[in-house]
Amino acid sequence: GGYGASSVKSRSPEAALVIAGMSSWMSVADTIRDANHDLKKTCVDLNHALATRAFLCGATVGQPTVADFDVFFAIIAVLASQQTNEEERRMEGVPNLKRFMRQCGVAVTRMLETVGTVPSHKDLPAVAMDEDVLRDYFGVGDAVAEVA
């Protein structure tokens, strides 16, 4: 289950930490969207933060939170824009972040399949990054991304 106000009061101390962490990571997502932001440095920082966990919030959650998705879509939006260079789009040197991106992409696809809607890769901007980062996001061999 998720973490809401009721779980903070009645469930576990981790729930309170997850709620606080979500706010912080969503601030990071806002910063990533800033046109003057240094994406490469943030990717390195995120890579370090993800070295010992699958997702940004909650050590035992086992699935992405809304904050994870916010960071995921912020990165996708910047990578799909004209603001990035080839090296940034490949996300070289950040294997933990690449794993995180792949896991979030798969989670989004599963949610969309559950409601019966899977995004089409047609008319979406190409992102020149390693194919494995978002391959499963759209279920195609091309690395493409939807601009959030």
C-alpha positions in Angstrom: 0.0 0.0 0.0 0.8 3.6 -0.2 1.7 6.2 2.4 -1.1 8.6 3.3 -2.0 10.8 6.2 -3.7 7.9 8.0 -0.7 5.6 7.7 1.5 8.3 9.2 -0.7 8.3 12.3 -1.3 4.5 12.6 1.3 2.4 10.8 5.0 3.0 11.0 7.7 5.6 11.6 8.9 4.8 8.1 5.7 6.3 6.7 6.5 9.7 8.2 10.0 9.6 6.8 8.6 8.6 3.3 6.2 11.5 3.4 9.0 14.0 4.3 11.3 12.5 1.7 8.7 12.7 -1.0 8.5 16.5 -0.6 12.3 16.8 -0.8 12.6 14.6 -3.9 9.7 16.5 -5.6 11.7 19.7 -5.0 14.6 18.0 -6.8 12.3 17.2 -9.7 11.3 20.9 -9.9 15.0 21.8 -9.9 15.7 19.4 -12.8 13.0 21.1 -14.9 14.8 24.5 -14.5 16.3 25.4 -17.8 19.6 26.6 -16.1 20.0 23.4 -14.2 23.1 21.2 -14.4 21.5 17.8 -15.2 24.8 15.9 -15.3 25.6 16.9 -11.7 22.1 15.9 -10.5 22.4 12.6 -12.3 25.6 11.8 -10.5 24.0 12.8 -7.2 20.9 10.7 -7.9 23.2 7.8 -8.9 24.8 8.0 -5.4 21.5 8.2 -3.6 20.3 5.1 -5.5 23.4 3.1 -4.8 21.8 1.3 -1.8 18.1 1.4 -2.7 15.8 0.8 -5.7 13.7 3.9 -5.3 14.2 7.4 -3.7 11.6 7.1 -1.0 11.1 4.4 1.5 13.7 1.6 2.0 11.1 -1.1 2.2 8.4 0.3 -0.1 9.5 -1.9 -3.1 7.7 0.3 -5.6 8.0 3.8 -6.9 6.2 6.6 -5.1 4.8 9.8 -6.7 8.1 11.5 -5.9 10.0 8.8 -7.9 7.7 9.3 -10.8 8.1 13.1 -10.6 11.9 12.7 -10.8 11.5 10.1 -13.6 9.3 12.3 -15.7 11.4 15.5 -15.0 14.5 13.7 -16.3 12.6 12.3 -19.3 11.3 15.8 -20.2 14.8 17.3 -20.0 16.4 14.5 -22.0 13.8 14.8 -24.7 14.3 18.6 -25.0 16.9 20.4 -26.9 18.7 21.3 -23.6 20.8 18.1 -23.4 23.8 16.9 -25.3 24.5 13.4 -26.6 26.5 12.3 -23.5 23.7 13.4 -21.1 21.1 11.6 -23.2 23.0 8.3 -22.9 23.3 8.7 -19.1 26.8 7.3 -19.1 28.4 6.6 -15.8 25.2 6.5 -13.7 24.2 2.8 -13.6 22.0 3.1 -10.5 20.1 6.0 -12.1 19.7 4.0 -15.3 18.3 1.1 -13.3 15.9 3.5 -11.5 14.7 4.9 -14.8 14.1 1.4 -16.2 12.2 0.4 -13.0 10.0 3.5 -13.1 9.4 3.1 -16.8 8.2 -0.5 -16.3 6.0 0.6 -13.4 4.3 3.3 -15.5 3.8 0.8 -18.4 2.2 -1.7 -16.0 -0.1 1.0 -14.6 -1.2 2.0 -18.1 -1.8 -1.6 -19.0 -3.9 -2.1 -15.9 -6.2 0.7 -17.1 -6.1 -0.5 -20.7 -4.0 2.3 -22.1 -0.5 1.9 -23.3 1.2 4.9 -24.9 2.1 4.8 -28.6 5.7 5.6 -29.6 4.5 7.4 -32.7 5.1 11.1 -32.8 7.2 11.1 -29.7 10.7 12.7 -29.8 13.6 10.4 -30.0 16.0 10.3 -27.2 19.5 9.2 -28.1 20.4 7.3 -24.9 21.3 3.7 -24.3 18.4 1.5 -25.6 18.1 -0.4 -22.3 17.1 2.7 -20.3 13.6 3.1 -21.7 13.2 0.1 -24.0 10.6 -1.5 -21.8 8.8 1.8 -21.2 7.1 1.7 -24.6 7.7 -2.0 -25.4 9.6 -1.1 -28.6 13.3 -1.4 -29.6 13.6 2.4 -30.1 14.7 4.5 -27.1 11.9 7.1 -27.1 10.5 9.2 -24.4 7.3 11.1 -23.7 7.8 14.7 -22.7 6.1 15.2 -19.4 
